[in-house]
């Protein structure tokens, strides 16, 4: 097993577009309302390529390998990357308690523990203004939540 890291920073209103943060699923029935059909078409077009964090952390594995920010065999190395991501943005966190160094150390330690047993980690913080920061570590090959999902970095190019 290894772990992939993902990061995203952007406007909160973009992050709130849930239809492009979910895999398309089954096509709606022919009798579905136009709005449902429109959301489905948007998800089909956008989900596979958008860098927006998916609703379910494991669905990062359905995204292109170009969105992977790092890959690590050891949970400790992946946790260190997470800690660096938090430290890089900490001064901009909207919540003062989120900026505390002790809290970030505990988040990193907790992430390593979770990765050790095969779990995923997903964190998000509001930054000053209307910006949101998301960072995730996803276990790969296999993932406990979706063992059928192949590693995006090991798939043949399309």
Secondary structure, DSSP 8 states (H G I E B T S, - for coil): -EEEEEEEEEEHHHHT-GGGSS---S---TTS-HHHHHHHHHHHHHTTT--S--SSGGGGGGS-GGG--EEESSHHHHHHHHHHHHHHHGGGBSSTGGG-HHHHHHHHHHHHHHHHTT--EEEEEEETTTEEEEEEEEEESS-SS-TTS--GGGS---
